[in-house]
C-alpha cells in the first residue's frame, strides 16, 4: 500500500519528464542577471509606470509595471549561484541587483520629486508594513519561478510570479519616501523589498536542489565543506533576522483584527437592538495613551444611565475595562441640531461616497480587463 502511494506521488510530482537540460536552465537564469542596455531601460520604464500607478492609486497600472519588470533575474541568479556553488555568479548577480536597486530608487525619487501629487495613497501605505504573509508570498512565488524556468513549457507562470512577488512597488514607495523625506516609507518599503529578494533567492536555491542541478566546480575538499557549513549558518541567521520584524508586524495586525471583531460584535449586540435609535456609524479610536469607541446615533436620546450600562457590558465581549465609550447623539454632541436634517445630510453623503467608490472600481475593473486581454495568447 505504502509503495503504491509513493509511486503515485512520484508519477504526479516528478519533474523529470518536463525538465529542460541543466545547461539550458542555468543559461536561462544567468542571461537574466545582466542590467545593461535593454534590461536597464526596461527597468527604468517599469519603475516610472509603477510610480505613476502608485501616484494614481491604480492597481491595474502597478500590475502592468510588474509584468514588464526584469528585477527577478539577478535575485534568481544569486539563488542559483549559491545552489550550484558558483561564486562568480553570486557576485555578478549581487552587483547587478545593487545597480538595479540604485537606478530604481533614483528614477522613482526623481518622479515623485517633480510630481505635483504627494499624498500617501492606500497603494503606497500598503508597501510600508511587511508581514509574514509577504514572506510566504515571496518564497512560494520564487519557488514557482525556478520550477517554471526549469520547465520545457513555461506558459504564463513567470508573468504571474512577477505580479505575485511584487518587487517593483516597494522600490517605488522607497523612492517616494526619499523624495518627500518621509523615512518610514523609505525604511518600510526597503525592508519589504529585502524580504522579497531574500526569500525568492532562498526558494531559487531550494529549487536548484529539487531540479538536481550540478555543482559548478568539481569535488569539494574539506576546506570548502567547512566553508559551506559556515555559509549555511550565516544564511540561517540572515533568514531569521529578516523574518522577526515581519512576525512582530503580523502579530500586531492579528491582534488589531481580533479587537475590531470584538468591537463589531459589541456594537451589533448592544446598540443595534436599542429601540427608536438608529446607529449611524462607530469607530475605534486609539492614541498613545487612550482607547475609545465612538458611537454616532440618531433618534431617541440615550440617557446617561443607559450609557453607563452599555459601558459596563464591554467586558462581556472581551473588551478591556480601560477602553472608553463616547456616544454622540444628534451630531457632534449638539442638541440643537435637527435629527431629521442631519439624517438627510448623512444619507446624501453616504450615497455620494458609494457612487464614487463604484465608479472607481468600475474603472479599475476595465483597466484590469485590458491588462488581462493584452496577456491572452491567441488561439490557432
Rosetta blueprint (number, residue, H / E / L):
1 X L
2 X H
3 X H
4 X H
5 X H
6 X H
7 X H
8 X H
9 X H
10 X H
11 X H
12 X H
13 X H
14 X L
15 X L
16 X H
17 X H
18 X H
19 X E
20 X L
21 X L
22 X H
23 X H
24 X H
25 X H
26 X H
27 X H
28 X H
29 X H
30 X H
31 X H
32 X L
33 X L
34 X L
35 X L
36 X L
37 X L
38 X H
39 X H
40 X H
41 X H
42 X H
43 X H
44 X H
45 X H
46 X H
47 X H
48 X H
49 X H
50 X H
51 X H
52 X H
53 X H
54 X H
55 X H
56 X H
57 X L
58 X L
59 X H
60 X H
61 X H
62 X H
63 X H
64 X H
65 X H
66 X H
67 X H
68 X H
69 X L
70 X L
71 X L
72 X H
73 X H
74 X H
75 X H
76 X H
77 X H
78 X H
79 X H
80 X H
81 X H
82 X H
83 X H
84 X H
85 X L
86 X L
87 X H
88 X H
89 X H
90 X H
91 X H
92 X H
93 X H
94 X H
95 X H
96 X H
97 X H
98 X H
99 X H
100 X H
101 X H
102 X H
103 X H
104 X H
105 X H
106 X H
107 X H
108 X H
109 X H
110 X H
111 X H
112 X H
113 X H
114 X H
115 X L
116 X L
117 X L
118 X L
119 X L
120 X L
121 X L
122 X H
123 X H
124 X H
125 X H
126 X L
127 X L
128 X L
129 X L
130 X L
131 X L
132 X H
133 X H
134 X H
135 X H
136 X H
137 X H
138 X H
139 X H
140 X H
141 X H
142 X H
143 X H
144 X H
145 X H
146 X H
147 X H
148 X H
149 X H
150 X L
151 X E
152 X L
153 X L
154 X L
155 X L
156 X L
157 X H
158 X H
159 X H
160 X H
161 X H
162 X H
163 X H
164 X H
165 X H
166 X L
167 X H
168 X H
169 X H
170 X H
171 X H
172 X H
173 X H
174 X H
175 X H
176 X H
177 X H
178 X H
179 X H
180 X H
181 X L
182 X L
183 X H
184 X H
185 X H
186 X H
187 X H
188 X H
189 X H
190 X H
191 X H
192 X H
193 X H
194 X H
195 X H
196 X H
197 X H
198 X H
199 X H
200 X H
201 X H
202 X H
203 X H
204 X H
205 X H
206 X H
207 X H
208 X H
209 X H
210 X H
211 X L
212 X L
213 X L
214 X L
215 X L
216 X L
217 X L
218 X L
219 X L
220 X L
221 X L
222 X H
223 X H
224 X H
225 X H
226 X H
227 X H
228 X H
229 X H
230 X H
231 X H
232 X H
233 X H
234 X H
235 X H
236 X H
237 X H
238 X H
239 X H
240 X H
241 X H
242 X H
243 X H
244 X H
245 X H
246 X H
247 X H
248 X H
249 X H
250 X H
251 X H
252 X H
253 X H
254 X H
255 X H
256 X H
257 X H
258 X H
259 X H
260 X H
261 X H
262 X H
263 X H
264 X H
265 X H
266 X H
267 X H
268 X H
269 X H
270 X H
271 X L
272 X L
273 X L
274 X L
275 X L
276 X L
277 X E
278 X E
279 X E
280 X E
281 X E
282 X E
283 X E
284 X E
285 X E
286 X E
287 X L
288 X L
289 X L
290 X L
291 X E
292 X E
293 X E
294 X E
295 X E
296 X E
297 X E
298 X E
299 X E
300 X L
301 X L
302 X L
303 X L
304 X H
305 X H
306 X H
307 X H
308 X H
309 X H
310 X H
311 X H
312 X H
313 X H
314 X H
315 X H
316 X H
317 X H
318 X L
319 X L
320 X L
321 X L
322 X L
323 X E
324 X E
325 X E
326 X E
327 X E
328 X E
329 X E
330 X L
331 X L
332 X L
333 X L
334 X L
335 X L
336 X L
337 X L
338 X L
339 X H
340 X H
341 X H
342 X H
343 X H
344 X H
345 X H
346 X H
347 X H
348 X H
349 X H
350 X H
351 X H
352 X H
353 X H
354 X H
355 X H
356 X H
357 X H
358 X H
359 X H
360 X H
361 X H
362 X H
363 X H
364 X H
365 X H
366 X H
367 X H
368 X H
369 X H
370 X H
371 X H
372 X H
373 X H
374 X H
375 X H
376 X L
377 X L
378 X L
379 X L
380 X L
